[in-house]
């Protein structure tokens, strides 16, 4: 990006571009001043590479094919249930004291990235109602790396004093020590960011996948939301825009020189003629896209920082496709795992912010691991997101990612995988060991497999599985087909199996205390004619009588179901009688007849409920959408916790997720007569089959190994 007022661009021929002149009337001490701007340097570099480098042309075309095939195969599944966290290293290249920006300024930029990519930004409500239905939570987060090259401890920030007074848009000296800057860290495992002084007013440049210089470059006065900044680029949106390019997003107007024939390959960003500057008034109509016109408030336009505040569902889908194809190395990078010296340690993540510490201090529940996922079509490497298991599929597999926190060498062990009927009251080892058979088989072992992982690396194991028949659980009511998963990595002989803390009957504590036990209890709630329905089992699998509270909470950093609609509770007769016999107490619940309750407050609970060993009851949940505004794409969620009544300690729980689909009603879709193939604009042609994608994807990220049942 660069600093100045709007200019009209010359039309550009995609494969023979006429580059805009470099601005010459900008104040290098305050790049916010000046009359002309060309805010982003990415497409300029792209076109130059296309013209001069045939290998780059080939790479970009292959990357675009992979992305389009992934979207064709998985795009209809909607938003991810989990979160992808990307490790970031910020290289500060400075010549003057002002250029040596503070840690606080750097941290403010990470905060902006997380807010904007998760749609938690304070100005998210400014999206016009015409576009609110496609505004999206991309479910991507960023954090400064804590492990650097050679397993070194790091803050994720490097500082390099340079004799170079600054760079112009086409110079790359900041990217290497030899050029006066800093060499990149492994570009497959880190997002490298260089913060430097551009003397020609450039704001920033993000690399498309396939470019020779991977990462993002940003002017030090446009980086972050506090510190040494220049209005109107002082809210951190330069980096949001450039990271969008890094994740393979194009400018939303298609860079076709106002011709209305190009495209950004995203349907829900209406075709528009050109970029926008400043803070335009809504609407701005072009390319026959009225009455609502251009989506100029999109992060991939050129407005002032205050004028951009949304990604779309289509852009989120494209970024997800890129992370599963061209940037798979980020999915399991060890950049966010503290160095553990020379000690090898096999582990798996409980929560999105888990770094392997024992115990896991995360405020997230322990049953939401993204290192276990189900896929019903044996495609769990191509798409590493969770599906509800389907009985009778024949191709259902469970995938388990095993990591090694060590710095050198290799560690080996055995992974054992178990299932149980989804419940808020699970214990260990029952019901996972198959010992509970009433009212139906409540758990069992799926399989085991040996695993060997090099330090800093990961392996993905695939376990074929035939989920139990939902008809066996008819007495539980709704969602009889949902099951819970548990994986244990055994690295030592019985009885401790290499666990840091000996296992007890308290499953929640076992998972929290040991980084080699992970647990998945997430239900993606399906559609129903009368709202969306599911169920949870409240149970006591322990050996002693107990009293429990069933507590309903909005998950941290997720939109609550209570912001989207109502949640009705429908206990079975057995559970209702147990509750009444225990005193019939509740908090934040409203009885609505027919033995049902409605969650009426943010702190809602049912109980205490006294349970004898082996007693259980089912709690039906009905999720009824009532929000009249379009909330955009993403998920809304509810956690149901079972807590010990006397100590308030968690026994277990279950997360319920409703995917909010993009609402494109009234939106003028981007449906040009040509499409962008990663290089230029071509007539549509049929995409290759998923097979070629799978072949390329299997070589990146974690490696997959098949397993058999034992």
C-alpha positions as CSV (number, residue, x, y, z in Angstrom):
1,X,0.0,0.0,0.0
2,X,1.2,3.6,-0.5
3,X,0.1,7.0,1.0
4,X,-1.7,9.7,-1.2
5,X,-5.1,10.8,-2.9
6,X,-7.0,8.9,-5.5
7,X,-5.8,8.8,-9.1
8,X,-7.4,7.2,-12.1
9,X,-5.4,4.1,-13.2
10,X,-4.7,3.4,-16.8
11,X,-6.3,0.2,-18.1
12,X,-4.0,-2.7,-17.7
13,X,-3.6,-5.7,-20.0
14,X,-3.3,-8.7,-17.7
15,X,-0.2,-10.3,-19.2
16,X,1.4,-7.1,-20.5
17,X,0.8,-4.6,-17.7
18,X,1.5,-0.9,-17.7
19,X,2.7,-0.2,-14.2
20,X,1.7,3.1,-12.4
21,X,4.4,5.6,-11.9
22,X,6.1,5.6,-8.5
23,X,4.8,8.6,-6.5
24,X,7.3,11.4,-6.1
25,X,5.4,14.0,-4.1
26,X,5.2,12.2,-0.8
27,X,6.8,13.3,2.5
28,X,9.1,10.4,3.6
29,X,8.9,11.6,7.2
30,X,5.1,11.6,7.2
31,X,3.9,9.3,4.4
32,X,0.3,10.1,5.2
33,X,0.9,13.4,3.4
34,X,0.9,13.7,-0.3
35,X,-1.6,13.9,-3.2
36,X,-1.3,10.5,-4.9
37,X,-1.3,7.0,-3.7
38,X,-1.0,3.5,-5.0
39,X,-1.7,1.7,-1.7
40,X,-0.4,-1.8,-2.3
41,X,2.6,-3.2,-4.2
42,X,1.5,-6.9,-4.5
43,X,-0.1,-6.8,-7.9
44,X,2.7,-4.7,-9.3
45,X,5.2,-7.4,-8.3
46,X,2.9,-10.2,-9.4
47,X,2.7,-8.7,-12.9
48,X,6.4,-8.2,-13.2
49,X,7.0,-11.8,-12.2
50,X,4.4,-13.0,-14.6
51,X,6.2,-11.2,-17.4
52,X,9.7,-12.3,-16.5
53,X,9.5,-15.7,-14.8
54,X,7.8,-18.6,-16.6
55,X,8.2,-20.8,-13.5
56,X,6.3,-18.3,-11.4
57,X,3.5,-18.3,-13.9
58,X,3.3,-22.1,-13.7
59,X,3.3,-22.1,-9.9
60,X,0.5,-19.6,-9.7
61,X,-1.6,-21.5,-12.1
62,X,-1.1,-24.8,-10.2
63,X,-1.9,-23.1,-6.8
64,X,-5.1,-21.6,-8.2
65,X,-6.2,-25.0,-9.5
66,X,-5.6,-26.6,-6.1
67,X,-7.6,-23.8,-4.4
68,X,-10.5,-24.0,-6.8
69,X,-10.6,-27.8,-6.5
70,X,-10.6,-27.6,-2.7
71,X,-13.4,-25.1,-2.7
72,X,-15.4,-27.3,-5.1
73,X,-14.9,-30.3,-2.8
74,X,-15.4,-28.7,0.6
75,X,-16.8,-25.2,0.2
76,X,-20.4,-26.2,0.9
77,X,-19.4,-27.4,4.4
78,X,-19.3,-23.8,5.6
79,X,-17.2,-22.3,8.4
80,X,-14.6,-24.3,10.2
81,X,-15.5,-25.6,13.7
82,X,-12.0,-25.0,14.9
83,X,-9.4,-22.3,14.8
84,X,-6.2,-22.1,12.8
85,X,-3.4,-20.1,14.6
86,X,-0.5,-18.8,12.6
87,X,2.9,-18.1,14.2
88,X,4.3,-14.7,13.3
89,X,7.8,-13.3,13.4
90,X,8.2,-9.5,13.1
91,X,11.6,-8.3,11.7
92,X,12.0,-4.6,12.7
93,X,14.6,-3.1,10.3
94,X,15.5,0.4,11.6
95,X,17.9,3.2,10.8
96,X,16.4,5.9,13.1
97,X,15.0,5.6,16.6
98,X,11.5,6.3,15.3
99,X,11.8,3.3,13.0
100,X,12.7,1.0,15.9
101,X,9.0,0.6,16.9
102,X,8.1,-0.5,20.4
103,X,7.0,-4.0,21.4
104,X,3.6,-2.4,22.3
105,X,3.1,-1.2,18.7
106,X,3.9,-4.7,17.5
107,X,1.5,-6.3,19.9
108,X,-1.2,-3.9,18.9
109,X,-0.9,-5.1,15.3
110,X,-1.3,-8.7,16.4
111,X,-4.4,-7.6,18.3
112,X,-5.8,-6.0,15.2
113,X,-5.2,-9.0,13.0
114,X,-7.0,-11.3,15.5
115,X,-9.9,-8.9,15.9
116,X,-10.4,-8.4,12.1
117,X,-9.9,-12.0,11.0
118,X,-12.3,-13.2,13.7
119,X,-14.8,-10.5,13.1
120,X,-14.4,-9.2,16.6
121,X,-13.4,-5.7,15.5
122,X,-15.3,-2.9,17.2
123,X,-16.5,-1.5,13.8
124,X,-17.9,-4.9,12.6
125,X,-21.4,-3.4,13.1
126,X,-20.7,-0.7,10.5
127,X,-21.1,-3.2,7.6
128,X,-24.1,-2.1,5.5
129,X,-27.2,-4.3,5.9
130,X,-26.9,-5.2,2.2
131,X,-23.6,-7.0,2.9
132,X,-24.1,-8.1,6.5
133,X,-25.3,-11.6,5.4
134,X,-21.9,-12.4,3.9
135,X,-19.6,-10.8,6.5
136,X,-17.5,-13.6,7.9
137,X,-15.4,-14.8,10.8
138,X,-12.5,-16.3,9.0
139,X,-11.6,-18.4,12.1
140,X,-7.9,-17.6,11.7
141,X,-5.8,-16.2,14.6
142,X,-2.2,-15.0,14.8
143,X,0.4,-15.0,17.6
144,X,4.1,-14.0,17.9
145,X,6.3,-17.1,17.7
146,X,7.9,-18.4,20.9
147,X,10.2,-20.9,19.2
148,X,12.7,-19.7,16.6
149,X,15.2,-21.4,14.2
150,X,17.3,-24.0,15.8
151,X,14.7,-24.4,18.6
152,X,15.8,-21.0,20.1
153,X,13.7,-19.2,22.6
154,X,12.2,-16.1,21.0
155,X,9.7,-13.2,21.6
156,X,8.8,-13.4,17.9
157,X,10.5,-10.1,17.3
158,X,13.9,-9.4,15.8
159,X,15.5,-6.0,15.6
160,X,18.2,-5.1,13.0
161,X,19.9,-1.7,12.9
162,X,20.8,-0.9,9.3
163,X,22.8,1.7,7.5
164,X,20.2,1.8,4.8
165,X,18.1,4.9,5.2
166,X,15.1,3.3,3.5
167,X,13.8,1.3,0.5
168,X,11.6,1.9,-2.5
169,X,8.7,-0.4,-3.6
170,X,10.7,-2.8,-5.8
171,X,13.7,-3.2,-3.5
172,X,14.1,-6.3,-1.4
173,X,17.2,-5.5,0.8
174,X,15.2,-5.6,4.0
175,X,14.5,-9.3,3.4
176,X,18.2,-10.4,3.9
177,X,21.1,-9.7,6.1
178,X,23.2,-9.1,3.0
179,X,20.9,-6.4,1.9
180,X,20.9,-4.6,5.2
181,X,17.8,-6.4,6.6
182,X,17.1,-9.7,8.2
183,X,16.9,-13.2,6.7
184,X,13.5,-14.9,6.8
185,X,12.8,-17.7,9.1
186,X,11.4,-20.9,7.6
187,X,8.7,-19.5,5.3
188,X,6.7,-22.7,5.4
189,X,6.3,-22.6,9.2
190,X,6.1,-18.8,10.0
191,X,4.5,-15.7,8.6
192,X,7.5,-13.5,8.2
193,X,6.8,-9.7,8.6
194,X,9.4,-7.0,7.8
195,X,8.6,-3.6,9.3
196,X,10.8,-0.9,7.6
197,X,10.9,2.6,6.1
198,X,9.7,3.0,2.6
199,X,10.9,6.2,1.2
200,X,8.5,6.3,-1.8
201,X,5.4,6.2,0.4
202,X,4.6,2.5,0.0
203,X,2.4,1.2,2.8
204,X,3.0,-2.5,2.3
205,X,3.3,-5.6,0.2
206,X,2.0,-9.1,0.8
207,X,3.3,-12.2,-1.1
208,X,0.9,-14.4,-2.9
209,X,1.7,-18.1,-2.5
210,X,4.3,-19.0,-5.1
211,X,6.1,-15.7,-5.0
212,X,9.9,-15.9,-4.5
213,X,9.9,-13.6,-1.4
214,X,7.4,-15.0,1.0
215,X,5.9,-12.9,3.8
216,X,4.6,-9.3,4.3
217,X,6.4,-6.0,4.2
218,X,4.9,-3.0,6.0
219,X,5.9,0.7,6.5
220,X,6.7,1.3,10.1
221,X,4.2,4.2,10.3
222,X,1.3,2.0,9.1
223,X,2.0,-0.9,11.4
224,X,-0.3,-1.4,14.4
225,X,-2.8,0.8,16.1
226,X,-0.6,2.6,18.7
227,X,2.9,4.2,18.5
228,X,4.6,5.8,15.6
229,X,1.8,6.0,13.1
230,X,0.4,8.3,10.4
231,X,-3.3,8.9,9.9
232,X,-5.3,7.8,8.1
233,X,-3.4,4.5,8.1
234,X,-3.2,4.2,11.9
235,X,-5.6,1.3,12.7
236,X,-3.5,-1.6,11.6
237,X,-5.5,-2.4,8.5
238,X,-2.5,-2.3,6.1
239,X,-1.3,-5.6,7.6
240,X,-4.9,-7.0,7.4
241,X,-4.9,-6.2,3.7
242,X,-1.5,-7.6,3.1
243,X,-2.0,-10.8,5.1
244,X,-5.1,-11.2,2.9
245,X,-2.8,-11.3,-0.1
246,X,-0.5,-13.7,1.8
247,X,-3.5,-16.0,2.2
248,X,-4.2,-15.7,-1.5
249,X,-6.9,-13.0,-1.6
250,X,-7.0,-10.7,-4.6
251,X,-8.1,-7.1,-4.7
252,X,-11.9,-7.2,-4.9
253,X,-12.1,-5.1,-8.1
254,X,-10.0,-7.6,-10.0
255,X,-7.2,-5.2,-11.0
256,X,-8.6,-5.1,-14.6
257,X,-8.2,-1.4,-15.1
258,X,-11.9,-0.3,-14.6
259,X,-13.1,-2.7,-17.3
260,X,-15.6,-4.6,-15.2
261,X,-14.4,-7.8,-16.8
262,X,-11.9,-9.1,-14.2
263,X,-12.7,-10.9,-11.0
264,X,-11.2,-11.7,-7.6
265,X,-12.5,-15.3,-7.8
266,X,-14.8,-14.7,-4.9
267,X,-18.5,-14.6,-5.8
268,X,-19.8,-12.7,-2.8
269,X,-17.7,-9.6,-3.4
270,X,-19.7,-7.8,-6.1
271,X,-17.9,-7.0,-9.3
272,X,-16.7,-3.4,-9.1
273,X,-14.8,-1.1,-11.5
274,X,-12.0,0.2,-9.4
275,X,-10.5,0.7,-6.0
276,X,-11.8,3.3,-3.5
277,X,-9.9,5.8,-1.3
278,X,-10.8,7.8,1.8
279,X,-14.0,6.9,3.5
280,X,-16.7,6.7,0.8
281,X,-20.3,7.2,1.4
282,X,-22.5,4.1,0.9
283,X,-23.5,3.2,-1.8
284,X,-21.0,3.5,-4.7
285,X,-22.4,1.9,-7.8
286,X,-20.3,0.5,-10.7
287,X,-20.3,-2.4,-13.1
288,X,-24.1,-2.6,-13.0
289,X,-24.0,-3.7,-9.4
290,X,-26.7,-1.4,-8.0
291,X,-28.6,-0.6,-5.9
292,X,-26.0,-1.4,-3.2
293,X,-22.9,-1.2,-5.4
294,X,-19.3,-1.8,-4.4
295,X,-18.2,-3.5,-1.3
296,X,-15.6,-0.7,-0.6
297,X,-15.5,-1.5,3.1
298,X,-13.8,-4.8,2.4
299,X,-10.3,-5.2,3.7
300,X,-9.1,-6.0,0.2
301,X,-10.1,-2.5,-1.2
302,X,-8.0,0.6,-0.8
303,X,-9.9,2.9,1.6
304,X,-8.5,4.5,4.7
305,X,-8.1,2.2,7.6
306,X,-11.3,3.6,9.2
307,X,-13.2,2.7,6.0
308,X,-12.5,-1.1,5.9
309,X,-14.0,-3.6,8.3
310,X,-15.0,-6.9,6.7
311,X,-14.1,-10.1,5.0
312,X,-16.7,-12.2,3.3
313,X,-17.7,-15.9,3.5
314,X,-16.2,-16.4,0.1
315,X,-12.9,-14.8,1.0
316,X,-12.8,-16.9,4.2
317,X,-13.4,-20.1,2.2
318,X,-10.6,-19.1,-0.2
319,X,-8.2,-18.5,2.7
320,X,-9.2,-21.9,4.2
321,X,-8.5,-23.5,0.9
322,X,-5.1,-21.9,0.7
323,X,-4.1,-23.0,4.2
324,X,-5.0,-26.6,3.3
325,X,-3.1,-26.5,0.0
326,X,-0.3,-24.0,-0.6
327,X,0.3,-23.1,3.1
328,X,-0.2,-26.5,4.8
329,X,3.1,-26.1,6.7
330,X,1.3,-23.5,8.9
331,X,-1.3,-25.9,10.2
332,X,1.1,-27.8,12.5
333,X,4.0,-25.4,12.8
334,X,5.9,-25.6,16.1
335,X,6.5,-21.9,16.1
336,X,4.0,-21.4,19.0
337,X,5.4,-24.2,21.1
338,X,8.0,-23.2,23.7
339,X,11.4,-24.9,23.3
340,X,11.7,-27.9,25.6
341,X,15.5,-28.3,25.3
342,X,16.7,-31.6,24.0
343,X,13.8,-33.6,25.6
344,X,11.5,-35.3,23.1
345,X,7.9,-35.2,24.1
346,X,5.0,-36.6,22.0
347,X,1.9,-34.6,22.6
348,X,-1.4,-33.3,21.0
349,X,-3.3,-30.1,21.4
350,X,-6.3,-29.9,23.8
351,X,-7.3,-26.3,22.8
352,X,-6.4,-23.9,20.0
353,X,-4.1,-22.0,22.4
354,X,-2.5,-25.1,23.8
355,X,1.3,-25.1,23.7
356,X,2.0,-28.4,25.4
357,X,2.3,-27.1,28.9
358,X,1.3,-29.4,31.7
359,X,-1.2,-28.7,33.1
360,X,-2.8,-26.8,30.2
361,X,-3.7,-23.3,31.6
362,X,-6.2,-22.5,28.8
363,X,-9.5,-21.0,29.7
364,X,-11.1,-23.1,27.0
365,X,-12.7,-26.4,27.8
366,X,-10.6,-29.5,27.4
367,X,-13.0,-31.3,25.0
368,X,-12.5,-29.2,21.9
369,X,-9.2,-30.6,20.5
370,X,-8.6,-29.8,16.9
371,X,-6.0,-32.7,16.8
372,X,-8.8,-35.2,16.5
373,X,-11.3,-35.0,13.7
374,X,-13.7,-37.2,11.9
375,X,-14.2,-37.3,8.1
376,X,-16.8,-39.5,6.5
377,X,-15.1,-39.8,3.1
378,X,-11.4,-40.6,4.0
379,X,-10.4,-37.0,3.1
380,X,-9.0,-35.8,6.5
381,X,-5.7,-34.6,5.1
382,X,-7.2,-32.5,2.4
383,X,-9.7,-31.0,4.9
384,X,-8.6,-31.1,8.5
385,X,-11.9,-30.0,10.0
386,X,-14.4,-32.1,12.0
387,X,-17.6,-33.7,10.8
388,X,-20.2,-35.5,12.8
389,X,-19.7,-39.3,12.3
390,X,-22.2,-41.0,10.0
391,X,-23.3,-44.6,10.8
392,X,-23.0,-46.9,7.8
393,X,-20.7,-44.6,5.8
394,X,-18.1,-47.3,5.1
395,X,-15.5,-44.7,4.6
396,X,-15.5,-42.9,7.9
397,X,-12.1,-42.3,9.5
398,X,-10.8,-40.6,12.6
399,X,-7.6,-38.6,12.3
400,X,-5.2,-37.9,15.1
401,X,-2.3,-35.5,14.9
402,X,0.7,-36.4,17.0
403,X,3.4,-33.7,17.6
404,X,6.9,-33.7,19.1
405,X,7.9,-30.8,21.3
406,X,11.6,-31.8,21.3
407,X,14.4,-30.0,19.6
408,X,16.4,-32.9,18.2
409,X,16.0,-36.6,17.7
410,X,12.9,-38.8,17.4
411,X,10.4,-40.1,19.8
412,X,8.1,-43.1,19.5
413,X,4.9,-44.4,21.2
414,X,1.6,-46.0,20.7
415,X,-1.7,-44.1,20.0
416,X,-4.8,-45.6,21.3
417,X,-8.1,-44.2,20.1
418,X,-11.5,-44.6,21.9
419,X,-15.1,-43.7,21.4
420,X,-18.0,-43.0,23.8
421,X,-21.6,-41.9,23.6
422,X,-21.4,-38.2,23.9
423,X,-21.9,-37.1,27.5
424,X,-21.2,-34.3,29.9
425,X,-20.3,-36.8,32.6
426,X,-17.6,-39.0,31.2
427,X,-15.1,-40.6,33.4
428,X,-12.0,-42.9,32.9
429,X,-11.7,-45.7,32.0
430,X,-15.4,-46.4,31.8
431,X,-17.3,-46.0,29.5
432,X,-14.3,-45.8,27.0
433,X,-13.2,-49.4,27.8
434,X,-16.5,-51.0,26.7
435,X,-17.5,-52.0,30.2
436,X,-20.8,-50.0,30.2
437,X,-23.4,-51.8,28.1
438,X,-26.7,-50.5,29.4
439,X,-28.9,-49.1,28.0
440,X,-26.6,-49.8,25.0
441,X,-22.9,-50.1,24.5
442,X,-21.6,-46.7,25.7
443,X,-18.0,-46.9,24.5
444,X,-15.1,-48.9,23.2
445,X,-11.6,-48.8,21.6
446,X,-11.4,-47.9,17.9
447,X,-7.9,-49.0,17.4
448,X,-4.2,-48.4,18.1
449,X,-1.1,-47.7,16.1
450,X,2.6,-47.2,16.6
451,X,3.9,-43.7,15.9
452,X,7.4,-42.1,15.5
453,X,7.8,-38.4,15.2
454,X,10.9,-36.3,14.7
455,X,11.5,-33.3,17.0
456,X,9.5,-30.3,15.9
457,X,7.5,-32.3,13.5
458,X,4.1,-34.0,13.4
459,X,2.4,-37.2,12.1
460,X,-1.3,-37.7,11.2
461,X,-2.7,-41.2,11.9
462,X,-5.9,-42.3,10.2
463,X,-8.1,-44.9,12.0
464,X,-11.0,-46.5,10.0
465,X,-14.1,-46.5,12.1
466,X,-17.7,-47.9,11.9
467,X,-19.7,-45.6,14.2
468,X,-22.4,-47.4,16.2
469,X,-26.0,-47.6,15.1
470,X,-28.0,-44.5,16.4
471,X,-31.1,-46.8,16.7
472,X,-29.4,-48.4,19.7
473,X,-29.7,-45.0,21.6
474,X,-33.4,-44.2,20.8
475,X,-34.1,-43.7,24.5
476,X,-31.9,-40.6,24.5
477,X,-34.1,-38.7,22.1
478,X,-32.5,-36.2,19.6
479,X,-29.0,-36.5,18.1
480,X,-28.7,-40.2,18.9
481,X,-25.8,-40.5,16.4
482,X,-23.3,-38.2,18.1
483,X,-20.2,-39.7,19.7
484,X,-17.2,-38.5,21.6
485,X,-13.5,-39.3,20.9
486,X,-10.4,-39.7,23.1
487,X,-6.8,-40.3,22.0
488,X,-4.0,-41.3,24.4
489,X,-0.3,-41.4,23.4
490,X,1.5,-44.0,25.4
491,X,5.2,-43.6,25.6
492,X,6.0,-45.9,28.5
493,X,5.1,-49.2,30.0
494,X,2.1,-49.9,32.3
495,X,0.8,-48.6,34.6
496,X,1.7,-44.9,34.0
497,X,2.2,-45.3,30.2
498,X,4.6,-42.3,30.3
499,X,1.9,-39.9,31.6
500,X,3.3,-36.9,33.6
501,X,0.4,-37.2,36.0
502,X,-1.0,-40.7,36.8
503,X,-4.5,-41.2,35.4
504,X,-7.5,-41.2,37.8
505,X,-11.2,-41.6,37.3
506,X,-11.4,-37.8,36.7
507,X,-11.2,-37.6,32.9
508,X,-11.2,-33.8,32.8
509,X,-8.2,-33.6,35.1
510,X,-6.4,-36.4,33.1
511,X,-6.7,-34.4,29.9
512,X,-5.7,-31.1,31.5
513,X,-2.7,-32.5,33.4
514,X,-1.3,-34.6,30.5
515,X,-0.5,-33.3,27.1
516,X,-0.6,-36.7,25.5
517,X,-4.4,-37.2,26.1
518,X,-6.8,-35.3,23.9
519,X,-10.6,-35.3,23.7
520,X,-13.2,-34.2,21.2
521,X,-16.8,-33.7,22.1
522,X,-18.2,-31.3,19.5
523,X,-21.6,-31.6,17.9
524,X,-22.3,-29.7,14.7
525,X,-26.1,-29.3,15.0
526,X,-28.1,-30.3,11.9
527,X,-31.1,-28.6,10.4
528,X,-34.6,-29.6,11.6
529,X,-38.1,-28.4,10.6
530,X,-38.7,-26.9,14.0
531,X,-35.3,-25.4,14.9
532,X,-32.2,-27.4,15.3
533,X,-32.1,-30.2,17.8
534,X,-29.5,-32.2,19.7
535,X,-28.9,-33.8,23.1
536,X,-26.5,-34.3,25.9
537,X,-26.3,-37.1,28.4
538,X,-25.9,-36.2,32.1
539,X,-24.3,-39.2,33.8
540,X,-22.3,-40.5,36.7
541,X,-19.8,-43.1,35.5
542,X,-17.9,-43.0,38.8
543,X,-18.0,-45.5,41.6
544,X,-19.5,-43.1,44.2
545,X,-22.8,-41.1,44.4
546,X,-22.4,-37.5,43.5
547,X,-24.3,-34.3,42.9
548,X,-23.8,-32.2,39.8
549,X,-24.8,-28.9,38.2
550,X,-25.4,-28.7,34.5
551,X,-24.2,-25.3,33.4
552,X,-24.7,-23.5,30.1
553,X,-22.0,-21.1,29.0
554,X,-21.0,-19.1,25.9
555,X,-17.6,-20.2,24.7
556,X,-14.7,-17.8,25.0
557,X,-14.0,-15.8,21.8
558,X,-17.0,-17.4,20.0
559,X,-20.4,-15.9,19.2
560,X,-23.0,-17.2,21.6
561,X,-26.1,-19.1,20.5
562,X,-28.0,-16.7,22.8
563,X,-27.0,-13.8,20.5
564,X,-28.5,-15.7,17.6
565,X,-31.6,-17.3,19.1
566,X,-33.2,-19.2,21.9
567,X,-32.1,-22.4,23.5
568,X,-34.8,-24.7,24.9
569,X,-34.0,-27.6,27.2
570,X,-36.1,-30.7,27.1
571,X,-35.0,-33.2,29.8
572,X,-36.2,-36.8,29.5
573,X,-38.6,-38.1,32.2
574,X,-35.7,-39.8,33.9
575,X,-33.6,-36.7,34.2
576,X,-36.5,-34.5,35.2
577,X,-37.4,-36.9,38.0
578,X,-33.8,-37.0,39.2
579,X,-33.7,-33.2,39.2
580,X,-37.0,-32.9,41.1
581,X,-35.9,-35.4,43.7
582,X,-32.8,-33.4,44.2
583,X,-34.7,-30.2,45.0
584,X,-35.7,-28.9,41.6
585,X,-33.3,-25.9,41.7
586,X,-32.2,-23.9,38.6
587,X,-30.7,-20.5,37.7
588,X,-31.3,-18.4,34.6
589,X,-33.9,-20.8,33.3
590,X,-37.6,-20.2,32.5
591,X,-40.1,-23.0,32.4
592,X,-42.1,-22.8,29.2
593,X,-44.5,-25.7,29.6
594,X,-44.5,-29.4,28.6
595,X,-41.6,-29.9,31.0
596,X,-39.3,-27.7,29.0
597,X,-37.1,-24.7,29.9
598,X,-35.7,-21.7,28.1
599,X,-32.3,-20.3,28.8
600,X,-33.1,-16.8,30.0
601,X,-29.8,-15.6,31.3
602,X,-26.1,-15.6,30.7
603,X,-25.5,-17.6,33.9
604,X,-27.9,-20.5,33.5
605,X,-27.7,-23.9,35.3
606,X,-29.8,-26.9,36.2
607,X,-29.3,-28.6,39.6
608,X,-27.9,-29.8,41.8
609,X,-28.9,-33.2,40.5
610,X,-28.0,-36.3,42.7
611,X,-26.7,-39.3,40.7
612,X,-26.0,-42.7,41.9
613,X,-23.1,-44.7,40.2
614,X,-24.3,-45.7,36.8
615,X,-27.3,-43.3,36.7
616,X,-27.8,-41.2,33.6
617,X,-30.4,-39.1,31.9
618,X,-30.7,-37.3,28.6
619,X,-31.2,-33.6,28.1
620,X,-32.6,-32.5,24.7
621,X,-31.6,-29.2,23.4
622,X,-33.5,-27.2,20.7
623,X,-31.8,-24.2,19.1
624,X,-34.4,-21.8,17.7
625,X,-33.1,-18.9,15.6
626,X,-34.8,-15.6,16.5
627,X,-32.3,-13.0,15.5
628,X,-33.8,-10.8,12.9
629,X,-30.6,-9.3,11.6
630,X,-28.3,-11.1,9.3
631,X,-25.3,-12.2,11.4
632,X,-23.1,-13.2,8.5
633,X,-21.0,-16.4,8.2
634,X,-19.3,-18.2,11.0
635,X,-20.5,-20.3,14.0
636,X,-22.5,-19.7,17.1
637,X,-21.8,-22.1,20.0
638,X,-22.9,-23.2,23.4
639,X,-20.9,-25.2,26.0
640,X,-22.7,-27.5,28.3
641,X,-20.6,-28.2,31.4
642,X,-21.2,-30.8,34.1
643,X,-19.7,-29.6,37.4
644,X,-19.3,-31.3,40.7
645,X,-21.9,-29.5,42.9
646,X,-19.7,-29.3,46.0
647,X,-16.4,-28.2,44.5
648,X,-17.4,-26.6,41.2
649,X,-14.8,-28.7,39.4
650,X,-15.6,-29.8,35.8
651,X,-16.5,-33.4,35.2
652,X,-16.9,-32.9,31.5
653,X,-18.9,-31.2,28.8
654,X,-20.0,-30.9,25.3
655,X,-19.9,-28.1,22.7
656,X,-22.8,-27.5,20.4
657,X,-22.1,-25.6,17.2
658,X,-24.5,-24.2,14.6
659,X,-22.9,-23.1,11.3
660,X,-24.3,-19.8,10.1
661,X,-24.4,-19.9,6.3
662,X,-23.8,-16.9,4.2
663,X,-27.0,-15.1,3.3
664,X,-26.6,-13.7,-0.2
665,X,-30.2,-12.5,-0.6
666,X,-30.2,-9.3,-2.6
667,X,-26.4,-9.4,-3.3
668,X,-25.2,-8.9,-6.8
669,X,-22.8,-11.8,-7.2
670,X,-19.4,-11.4,-8.9
671,X,-20.1,-13.5,-12.0
672,X,-17.8,-12.1,-14.7
673,X,-17.4,-13.7,-18.1
674,X,-13.7,-14.4,-17.3
675,X,-12.0,-15.8,-14.2
676,X,-8.6,-15.2,-12.7
677,X,-6.4,-18.4,-12.9
678,X,-3.7,-17.0,-10.5
679,X,-2.0,-15.2,-13.4
680,X,-4.5,-13.3,-15.5
681,X,-8.1,-13.5,-16.7
682,X,-9.2,-16.4,-18.9
683,X,-12.5,-18.0,-20.1
684,X,-13.9,-20.5,-17.6
685,X,-12.8,-24.1,-18.1
686,X,-13.6,-27.2,-16.2
687,X,-11.5,-27.9,-13.1
688,X,-9.4,-31.0,-12.6
689,X,-10.8,-33.7,-10.3
690,X,-10.0,-33.8,-6.6
691,X,-7.5,-36.6,-7.1
692,X,-4.7,-34.3,-8.4
693,X,-5.3,-32.0,-5.4
694,X,-5.1,-35.0,-3.0
695,X,-1.8,-36.0,-4.5
696,X,-0.3,-32.6,-4.0
697,X,-1.7,-32.0,-0.6
698,X,-0.5,-35.3,0.8
699,X,3.1,-34.1,0.4
700,X,2.6,-31.1,2.7
701,X,1.9,-30.5,6.4
702,X,1.6,-33.6,8.5
703,X,2.2,-37.0,7.0
704,X,-0.6,-39.5,6.9
705,X,-0.3,-43.1,7.9
706,X,-3.1,-45.7,7.7
707,X,-3.9,-47.9,10.7
708,X,-6.0,-51.0,11.3
709,X,-8.2,-51.9,14.2
710,X,-6.8,-54.1,16.9
